[in-house]
Amino acid sequence: MKMTVKFVTVLALILPFIFALASSLQALTAADRLRLVNVLQSATLSDPAAVYYSVHGLKELGETHKSSTDELCSILRTTMKPDNIQSIFHATSAVQLLKSECTLDVDKAWLKEQLKNGESVTALYHAVATATNVGLEINKEEITKILEAAMLKEETSLGQSHSFHIAMLLGTPHALKFISFIEDVAAQADEVDGTYLHLEGGLAPTATFIVGAYRLSEMVKRAPKLADDKVMKFASYLATRYNVQSVKNVDHLVWSLNVLSNNEYHSPVAVRLLTPTLTSTDERLYVEISDISGNKLKHSCAVALKSWSGAEMPKSSEFHYHTESSNKYSLSFAHTKLIHGFYTGVLAITPKKTSNLIGLKGIEFTVKVTTEVEIDGAQIVVADSDLSSRGRNVALTYPQRSAMLNADYTQRVVLTFNLINSRNRQEQLEVHQAFVRLSHRTTGRDIYFVAQQDTPSTTNNENGAPSTTGGYKFDLDVGQSAKDSFGYLNGIYRVELLIGDGLISNPISWHVLDLQLRFPSDLAVDEVPDSTGDQFKPRPAIEHTFHEPEPRPPVVVSNAFTVLVVLPLFVLLALWGRLGVNLTNFSFHPVSLVFYVCLASIMALYSLFWFQLDMFTTLGYLAVLGPLTFVTGVKHLGYVAKYRQS
């Protein structure tokens, strides 16, 4: 029965439920927009790229930069690299956005040379865009040929996407040659979980592709060959990047969102569930329908509830459009019988006129319907542990607190109660958490118990909510719980009943009464002993003695052993001297010299192994010296044999 000794919080009272639309695009919210603006405004403007991304991103969000035009122009002049085409592109593009008299020193002769560079489509785009920014006339026929050649060897998604931006700068006749590449680039996108599509490299290539594809299609007045579901998956990927922090990614994000929201061919619809929970006092379902940027749809739509699982459909399935809010729709369930539980619905969005809206089908959502719980028939009994006597029975009324009761180690305390549905008082409820907390008045120590059902439910209603005919019971045998639960701590305990569940809207914390407990006098304590009290106090340090090393032998023994080990070497030298060493056959052939060096190296390696090296390092060196010693040794023996024969 006892659940634990100490808690800081009770999950039954704070358990959160979050439900979202299962298959709908999430729009940019006002909070998201404000955060993105702050990222752009607070960006460190250390180079032309940062200035461009910041100014351009703010323009896409309908804002202006907090710095003055003169300040931004000064940064561009001082940080632009005259020999870097990317730096010049960002600087000149920022000047175009500022629409100021800011002048930059650009070497047009050098720029013309950059226009002939077809090694990279991205570099070519920077050169063509820079030439357009500074008013340098370009040879469109030549640029078209260079771009076609560069596309044949371009491998990056970003470079292929930049080709659409170059085509826009070349004009309609030349741009028509590249419109067919849109489908090819989209086919290279990576799909994640069947929900998201993005190009290799992440947000920047994906955003560059979306902007280039739709702006190029609008210029040549040809719809891009992109299926609706692919566009929705690209949009879903962008929606996962609302929390980007770099100024570059923010700029690419808002740029692509604006293009998806404002083009002639595909405009993804975003739906947000505003009321994931319905209660007995609020039975109106609200949804927000907008484009992906969070703006009002340009085409009016009829919104209806297509299906509603687990209960009868409302009398009117048409959502009401709130004119005071440009994006809000609502549906009333006031006259529909809703049992507490979880429901899945499907929305149907129908444009009233032909439109470019996509993502209108299969919009599923989950709603939680809660109810209020009441405590009924509560009573507490203090009786002998063996129930030989009837004991004292006290009726309880929620939320009133009853008078204090006394109990000792020979008795048991039994609390029983029923949980009923306030909307249907004939229905008794089963909850996930029904706890009884006993708090010691003096020490503040908390002890938790679980209230059990007399007859647990075996069936659930059709919406996943349990229904039962049994009440709850808390049975405390004071004597049996004295040691493990209470540590024989006498005193007054505050008895609280805690009720919590995800499907009830009014979690309960009820101070039932105060209970004075008394334990055997020879074991009872008035303060919490260290052994059963604060379990978070530091424990005594564990002292451990490792195995003592064996005592070393006396110095005399060690020296004697060393002499015995070295003695054979001296004996060998003495015998050589007595017999006479013949060095006439010593060979000075190069192979023989290598053999002698290898032998000496192996001996030195053994010595190092004895004093310094470990086994694995020694084996590594030996793996090199061994084969070389073997080969040269065989050669050396061959030379010696030939010398003797001659």
HELIX and SHEET records of a PDB file:
HELIX    1   1 LEU A   11  ILE A   14  1                                   4    
HELIX    2   2 ALA A   30  GLN A   41  1                                  12    
HELIX    3   3 PRO A   48  GLU A   60  1                                  13    
HELIX    4   4 THR A   69  THR A   79  1                                  11    
HELIX    5   5 ILE A   85  LEU A   98  1                                  14    
HELIX    6   6 LYS A  108  GLN A  114  1                                   7    
HELIX    7   7 VAL A  121  VAL A  134  1                                  14    
HELIX    8   8 LYS A  140  LYS A  153  1                                  14    
HELIX    9   9 SER A  157  LEU A  170  1                                  14    
HELIX   10  10 THR A  172  ALA A  175  1                                   4    
HELIX   11  11 PHE A  181  ALA A  187  1                                   7    
HELIX   12  12 LEU A  203  VAL A  220  1                                  18    
HELIX   13  13 ASP A  228  ALA A  239  1                                  12    
HELIX   14  14 VAL A  247  SER A  261  1                                  15    
HELIX   15  15 VAL A  478  SER A  481  1                                   4    
HELIX   16  16 VAL A  555  LEU A  579  1                                  25    
HELIX   17  17 PRO A  590  PHE A  611  1                                  22    
HELIX   18  18 MET A  615  GLN A  645  1                                  31    
SHEET    1   A 6 LYS A   2  THR A   4  0                                        
SHEET    2   A 6 ASP A 446  VAL A 450 -1                                        
SHEET    3   A 6 GLN A 433  HIS A 440 -1                                        
SHEET    4   A 6 GLY A 491  GLY A 500 -1                                        
SHEET    5   A 6 ILE A 508  ARG A 518 -1                                        
SHEET    6   A 6 LEU A 405  ASP A 408  1                                        
SHEET    1   B 2 ASP A 190  VAL A 192  0                                        
SHEET    2   B 2 TYR A 196  HIS A 198 -1                                        
SHEET    1   C 5 HIS A 320  TYR A 321  0                                        
SHEET    2   C 5 LYS A 328  SER A 332 -1                                        
SHEET    3   C 5 ARG A 284  ASP A 291 -1                                        
SHEET    4   C 5 SER A 267  LEU A 273 -1                                        
SHEET    5   C 5 LEU A 357  ILE A 358  1                                        
SHEET    1   D 4 THR A 277  LEU A 278  0                                        
SHEET    2   D 4 ILE A 363  VAL A 369  1                                        
SHEET    3   D 4 GLY A 341  PRO A 351 -1                                        
SHEET    4   D 4 CYS A 301  TRP A 308 -1                                        
SHEET    1   E 6 ARG A 392  ALA A 395  0                                        
SHEET    2   E 6 VAL A 373  ASP A 384 -1                                        
SHEET    3   E 6 GLN A 411  ASN A 421 -1                                        
SHEET    4   E 6 ASN A 424  LEU A 429 -1                                        
SHEET    5   E 6 PRO A 466  THR A 468 -1                                        
SHEET    6   E 6 THR A 459  ASN A 460 -1                                        
SHEET    1   F 5 ARG A 392  ALA A 395  0                                        
SHEET    2   F 5 VAL A 373  ASP A 384 -1                                        
SHEET    3   F 5 GLN A 411  ASN A 421 -1                                        
SHEET    4   F 5 TYR A 472  ASP A 477 -1                                        
SHEET    5   F 5 GLN A 452  GLN A 453 -1                                        
END                                                                             
